[in-house]
Amino acid sequence: MIKRIAALIIAVLMIFASSLCAFAHDVPDYDRAGSITINLSYDGKPVHGGSLTIHKVGYVAEDDGDFLFRFTEDFEECEIPITELSSSELPKELEKIVKEKDLEGITKRVGSDGKVKFENLEIGLYLVVQKTASFGFSKINPFLVSVPAYDGEYYVYDVDASPKVELEPKPHEPEEPPEEPDKPDDKLPDTGLTNWPVPVMAVLGIILICTGIILRRAERKIK
């Protein structure tokens, strides 16, 4: 009997402890640091080289028991609400602000394994951009990462991200212009003769004509 009661008490305590753990995970730990590990790969192979930069664009604020993101001071002018995290235009708009204000952020080179890790990060919302692409590849599209990330049950403070990597498009090769048809030569065909016989023949012709005239006149006088 005593063993049954003890077992019942232990079971109740275990259920209570598990409920406490679940409750503890419902609230993010503001004092805990997180990290973002970004994996770049193409066709199953790591893509190394280039660099990635992160910018903290949002912080966590509590509103009536809910935990929401709010823009940091540098990004308050963003025209797209921070609540539209699923919008593909939000990262582009935030990247535009980064370029206009020339914000530095935290930049790291991509390792030979195609990975880069940003550590000791405060909890918040981060924008990931690529200023220098890996050789032979296009720049990845900007994207957002939440630290911590919520998996539906627990908060994950060490977040992994694998953005899409695409090959750099080949430059467009201009088409060769069509060959122009051969233009007819304005010059007379070369017969191999020089021009000097022409005046000589003309002079000889005149002499022969004059000789003929003189001979005819002589014949008339004889008659």
C-alpha positions as CSV (number, residue, x, y, z in Angstrom):
1,M,0.0,0.0,0.0
2,I,2.8,2.4,1.0
3,K,4.6,1.6,-2.2
4,R,1.5,2.4,-4.3
5,I,1.1,5.7,-2.6
6,A,4.7,6.5,-3.1
7,A,4.5,5.6,-6.8
8,L,1.4,7.8,-7.1
9,I,3.1,10.7,-5.5
10,I,6.1,10.3,-7.8
11,A,3.9,10.2,-10.9
12,V,2.1,13.4,-9.8
13,L,5.4,15.1,-9.1
14,M,6.8,14.1,-12.6
15,I,3.6,15.5,-14.3
16,F,3.9,18.7,-12.3
17,A,7.6,19.0,-13.1
18,S,7.1,18.5,-16.9
19,S,4.4,21.1,-16.9
20,L,6.8,23.6,-15.2
21,C,9.4,22.9,-17.9
22,A,6.9,23.4,-20.6
23,F,5.8,26.7,-19.1
24,A,9.4,27.8,-18.7
25,H,10.0,27.4,-22.4
26,D,7.0,29.6,-23.2
27,V,8.9,32.7,-22.1
28,P,12.2,33.7,-23.9
29,D,15.2,34.3,-21.7
30,Y,16.4,37.9,-22.3
31,D,19.7,37.2,-20.6
32,R,20.6,34.2,-22.8
33,A,22.9,34.7,-25.8
34,G,22.2,33.0,-29.1
35,S,23.9,32.2,-32.4
36,I,23.1,32.0,-36.1
37,T,24.9,29.4,-38.3
38,I,24.4,29.8,-42.0
39,N,25.1,26.9,-44.3
40,L,25.8,27.6,-48.0
41,S,25.7,24.7,-50.4
42,Y,24.8,23.9,-54.0
43,D,24.0,20.4,-55.4
44,G,25.0,18.9,-52.0
45,K,28.4,20.5,-52.0
46,P,29.6,23.4,-49.7
47,V,29.9,26.9,-51.3
48,H,32.9,28.6,-49.8
49,G,34.2,32.1,-50.2
50,G,32.5,35.5,-50.1
51,S,31.1,37.0,-46.9
52,L,27.8,37.4,-45.0
53,T,26.7,40.4,-42.9
54,I,24.0,40.5,-40.2
55,H,22.1,43.5,-38.9
56,K,19.9,43.5,-35.8
57,V,16.6,45.0,-37.1
58,G,14.2,44.2,-34.3
59,Y,14.1,43.6,-30.5
60,V,11.6,41.7,-28.4
61,A,8.9,43.6,-26.6
62,E,6.1,42.3,-24.3
63,D,2.6,43.5,-25.1
64,D,-0.2,42.2,-22.8
65,G,1.6,38.9,-22.3
66,D,2.6,38.5,-25.9
67,F,6.1,38.8,-27.2
68,L,6.4,40.9,-30.3
69,F,9.2,42.3,-32.4
70,R,9.7,46.1,-32.7
71,F,12.1,47.8,-35.2
72,T,15.4,49.0,-33.8
73,E,16.1,52.8,-34.2
74,D,17.9,52.4,-37.5
75,F,15.0,50.7,-39.1
76,E,12.0,52.5,-37.7
77,E,11.4,54.2,-41.0
78,C,10.7,50.9,-42.8
79,E,7.4,51.2,-44.7
80,I,6.5,47.5,-44.3
81,P,5.3,46.5,-40.8
82,I,7.6,44.1,-38.9
83,T,4.6,41.9,-38.3
84,E,4.7,40.8,-41.9
85,L,7.7,38.5,-41.4
86,S,6.6,36.1,-44.1
87,S,6.7,38.9,-46.7
88,S,9.5,38.5,-49.2
89,E,9.6,42.3,-49.7
90,L,10.4,43.0,-46.0
91,P,14.1,41.8,-46.2
92,K,14.6,43.7,-49.4
93,E,13.2,46.9,-47.9
94,L,15.4,46.5,-44.9
95,E,18.5,45.9,-47.1
96,K,17.6,49.1,-48.9
97,I,17.8,51.0,-45.6
98,V,21.2,49.4,-44.9
99,K,22.5,50.7,-48.2
100,E,21.0,54.2,-47.8
101,K,22.5,54.6,-44.3
102,D,25.7,52.7,-45.1
103,L,25.2,50.5,-41.9
104,E,28.1,48.2,-41.1
105,G,26.6,45.3,-39.2
106,I,28.7,42.2,-38.4
107,T,30.6,40.7,-41.3
108,K,32.3,37.3,-41.5
109,R,33.9,35.3,-44.3
110,V,32.3,32.0,-45.4
111,G,34.6,29.0,-44.4
112,S,35.8,26.2,-46.6
113,D,32.9,24.1,-45.3
114,G,30.4,26.6,-46.6
115,K,29.5,27.7,-43.1
116,V,29.6,31.0,-41.1
117,K,28.6,31.3,-37.5
118,F,27.7,34.5,-35.6
119,E,27.9,34.0,-31.9
120,N,27.0,35.8,-28.7
121,L,24.0,37.5,-30.2
122,E,21.3,39.3,-28.2
123,I,17.8,38.0,-28.7
124,G,16.0,39.8,-31.5
125,L,15.4,39.8,-35.2
126,Y,18.3,39.8,-37.6
127,L,18.7,40.6,-41.3
128,V,21.2,38.5,-43.2
129,V,22.7,40.0,-46.4
130,Q,25.5,39.1,-48.7
131,K,27.8,41.9,-50.0
132,T,30.4,39.6,-51.6
133,A,29.2,36.5,-53.3
134,S,31.1,33.2,-53.6
135,F,33.1,32.9,-56.8
136,G,30.8,31.5,-59.6
137,F,27.6,32.1,-57.6
138,S,25.1,34.9,-57.3
139,K,24.5,36.7,-54.1
140,I,21.8,35.1,-51.9
141,N,18.6,37.0,-51.3
142,P,18.4,38.8,-48.0
143,F,16.4,37.0,-45.3
144,L,15.4,37.3,-41.7
145,V,16.4,35.1,-38.7
146,S,14.8,35.2,-35.3
147,V,16.9,34.6,-32.2
148,P,15.6,32.5,-30.5
149,A,13.5,30.6,-33.0
150,Y,10.3,28.9,-31.7
151,D,9.8,25.4,-33.0
152,G,6.2,25.1,-31.6
153,E,7.3,23.8,-28.3
154,Y,10.7,25.2,-27.3
155,Y,12.8,28.2,-27.9
156,V,15.9,27.4,-29.9
157,Y,18.8,29.9,-29.2
158,D,21.3,28.4,-31.7
159,V,19.6,28.8,-35.0
160,D,20.6,27.2,-38.3
161,A,19.7,28.6,-41.7
162,S,20.3,27.3,-45.2
163,P,19.4,29.9,-47.8
164,K,19.0,29.1,-51.5
165,V,22.2,29.4,-53.5
166,E,22.2,29.8,-57.3
167,L,24.9,29.8,-59.9
168,E,25.9,33.1,-61.4
169,P,24.2,33.5,-64.8
170,K,26.5,33.4,-67.8
171,P,27.0,36.7,-69.6
172,H,25.0,37.1,-72.7
173,E,27.2,36.6,-75.8
174,P,26.3,39.1,-78.6
175,E,25.4,37.6,-81.9
176,E,27.9,38.0,-84.7
177,P,26.9,40.5,-87.3
178,P,25.9,39.0,-90.7
179,E,28.6,39.0,-93.3
180,E,28.3,41.8,-95.8
181,P,28.2,40.8,-99.5
182,D,31.2,41.6,-101.5
183,K,30.9,45.0,-103.2
184,P,31.5,45.1,-106.9
185,D,34.9,46.6,-107.9
186,D,34.5,49.9,-109.7
187,K,37.9,49.4,-111.4
188,L,38.2,47.7,-114.7
189,P,39.5,44.1,-114.6
190,D,43.2,43.8,-114.9
191,T,44.2,42.3,-118.2
192,G,47.8,42.3,-117.6
193,L,48.4,45.1,-120.1
194,T,49.9,48.5,-119.3
195,N,48.5,51.8,-120.5
196,W,51.5,52.9,-122.6
197,P,50.4,51.2,-125.9
198,V,47.3,53.2,-126.1
199,P,48.8,56.6,-127.1
200,V,51.4,54.9,-129.3
201,M,48.6,53.1,-131.3
202,A,46.7,56.4,-131.5
203,V,49.7,58.2,-133.0
204,L,50.4,55.3,-135.5
205,G,46.7,55.5,-136.5
206,I,47.0,59.2,-137.3
207,I,50.2,58.7,-139.3
208,L,48.6,55.9,-141.3
209,I,45.6,58.1,-142.1
210,C,47.8,61.0,-143.2
211,T,49.9,58.7,-145.3
212,G,46.7,57.4,-147.0
213,I,45.5,60.9,-147.8
214,I,48.9,61.9,-149.3
215,L,49.0,58.8,-151.4
216,R,45.5,59.4,-152.8
217,R,46.4,63.0,-153.7
218,A,49.6,61.7,-155.5
219,E,47.6,59.2,-157.5
220,R,45.2,62.0,-158.7
221,K,48.1,64.1,-159.9
222,I,49.6,61.3,-161.9
223,K,46.2,60.7,-163.7
